[in-house]
Amino acid sequence: MGANELIDRLRTIVGDGYVITEAAAMEAYSHDETEELSYLPAVVVKPRTAEDISRIMRLCNEHRIPVTPRGAGTGLSGGALPQLGGVLISTERMNSILQIDERNGQVITEPGVITEVLQDSVKERGLFYPPDPASKGSCFIGGNISENSGGPKAVKYGVVKDYVLNLEVVLPTGEIIWTGANVLKNATGYNLTQLVVGSEGTLGIVTKIVLRLIPLPRYDLLMLVPFRSLEKAGEAVAAIFRAGFTPSALELVEVDALRITAEFMNSGIVIPADVEAHLLIEVDGNDQQTLMNDMEAIAALLEDYESGADILFADDATQKAELWKLRRRVNEAVVRSGYTIEEDTVVPRAELPALIRGVKMLGKEYGFHAVCYGHAGDGNLHIRIKKEGSVNSQEDPEMVKGIRALFQLVHGLGGTISGEHGIGLVQKGYLDIVFSDLQLDLMRGIKKVFDPNGILNMGKIFDSNN
């Protein structure tokens, strides 16, 4: 099939206005938030329904045309990059919340709905969808499904997979299936729903999503705690849980990242000279006095871990929002400052001090500077790297060696190489650190069953020729 015939067929399926072929217009679809990488697709198509996607997939499967699915393009592993060209399918028009079922505590949504829009919509009904990635104001819920996203509240409430009940999926061969049932318990056959969650758009394209919801907590309290030692801040994280507390969020930001972000936002926050890190701690629930008692007890506990006297308790909703904004914009701020390479490591939370110490040592050995921040409560540390002359992790042999050493450290601490960003394009060369050949072959076999002709998001997780 020639390019012109392909484009004409796509226009027949979705309409003239929803097929893009001009390079300037496609540039926005050539990259996501992963490092400094960009690949133009041959064509961008914007379907509205599962049936549209089914017809597109049948066409592309018949003619062996590569297809890259894309949500909002906020990913950090290259999962939405069309590095093989071909057809890029954007789900941006599939942006309706179809039903909020208050009786059963469920919501049915299309994949192009912005995560925060969905959260706010169910909140109006007194319901709560907890997963809240830092990009929740722009990322799509479909992308969250593909990456099994987490965010700060994962420490108490879990990640996306803990809320997905059922999915409508278009397979690479064009068939449309539902993966499960809209029920809370399901022991009926293999769990296809959980197989698709976190599969990074390699097994099928999600077109409808059924999520369970929980009651919205009435109160939350928030405090920002400085520490004179980065390692002590890491030790304090495990101590909080050992003492019997379960915060709704427990975030770590080292001082370099916080200073960069405060300057980027023109924040008035005062950062003492002797501080190396901060913990942002939130508790939530339905009894305000109990929450206040918990916060006071946590603050007292942290005195044994070189916490500073200048603990900032958020007094009102405005101050809470400002502190969360400061945390959520760390990634954007440090990228602007040249920290273009990010690794999304996760270890048992008691191993955080060893990981932080190891990161600093590896930086000296391999000539890079790193700042650390992330979801310390579940051991998920984001490591942002700046190396002179290297804007991505692909082209500098020394950078590749350094990242491999980092992932070997993580694996040795009982962790793994991605907590919530996925493998995508940039991490696939390191999977041998955490998986055996047998495990990788099983995964490739699953991919082959779903996608026998290897057209859907190929080159992600595994090389295209595997």
Steps between C-alpha positions, in 0.01 A plus 500: 500500500635840402499798736228684310269200501557450874415863572187482284386186683560665839301807394214274401500353852528816716434794267729743319551730797638226724789378286821706527786470253677838515836474678451824695167382637637154581800636692298520823437124470867415438608521863374454853671610823783247461842661486586667166356246257281569196366282214244609241222255410393461138146605591298595810140381523241603761219245534186560704376148571623148564353405163718764331809355667392148407484594132837676520663200667357255247637715219844535655519134601413388147780710352751461789506873576645599841251664740586713803217579747523834680319675781602844624872447437608548863686168521859471622618174341441567131192281484315735262792570264441386137863403445401266214288764325169356389160599638464681831155463658412784737216439747446870570146502352391209719450731797161428657415379849220260406348415839555565869327216683456623858308189611791269418786745542620476139574726207510414129725726297665533164881507491545863392355648820756700700565328833430806714175566312387148586606543864313829533189359334469210743597722795184703436309181586699438819710232331875460469735370231838510678775443237644846434816518288688831503364576153138438603397840366599403146547120474222276368346219701573264209872573528477435873356157419782427256770587753325383820559848640526574869576837652524625858187333635613152390665452839158470667256435218693304238558558129283492189480119484325499838203692354452351153210255479449461127635628169373521146801434278561501126749226416778550244303278260194725535268297723330682789483319835413565865766361730298429814179598680374800697531320832730527801594130504575292196670159496375408154789391283821690436497863607521676164413833659811506716710374210401801291555747787865601486562336161600838354271486198670190360211252531198707400347848497273573796176671393280480812598469866298391804651622828394434856465802729514541876344755739676837505685568829362810675828643632869509422798661671838578346845591628842567349786369716867601443788261571867577546594165344364350179566151629325574830197617305503162325530318832210700642268370229522140620480614864162667441348173383666295773334731751159403362415802285379479140521842337288568193815647342866496597724679251874565510667795326870565545606859550655560156176401329295708744715809448478466122121464522454786748697732271313373194164577667610819677388333822549677829598181681808542723756218472755500788865471401562184704212300347563212256146372441132546575217257559150605398263302723121483467241312705132475417183356647164590652599605853695824509618466860643156432689641203640785709617253764668290231682800356627608840621147574674472161670837553626389841627172355700681232706688757714185532594527129660847483180674400507875531303715737337691214224254415242670282142395570260602224238721666233502231404369157697773323823412677441129440451567131819708487707225664360236266561725203861533613536122511318431175710746301837362611532292185428793270737728691800266505457417130518872424823505700663235283408179685360341185556132586264335750510154651194370683645261756319321781642311799358372829456826691746402775769490227449864398805627692725244328356594161548872559857446618571279199360753254735768629800266478412397144470865401859558606619185323326565168516878490136597542303701753172361632209635700259265675130536575192286491257278680715402796209334679503213250873511423453656155789743448521714187862573413555794267844510337699780338820419312691752295448430130234230555133591458378140487601161634548338160799653324771535766677166571609619844143600583378154395763343728395726787132418463575128481701533822208687658252231404733228627512686832121519508462131421756412766290689756198286413344758269422535131569749222159665459234573759243688291649638176535172314774355279399645166781587264775613736516228767470185290876451478515441875229237543763226520597639841165408653368218278639167382489392135210270587297785649567723200404221260168454682427872462592493131268202459211694652570788264496259204161358597343846514690646205601220259626736230686728739346834402385656831752719683784281386846579631359580844598269786663266244693564180290493184668188363444288813 
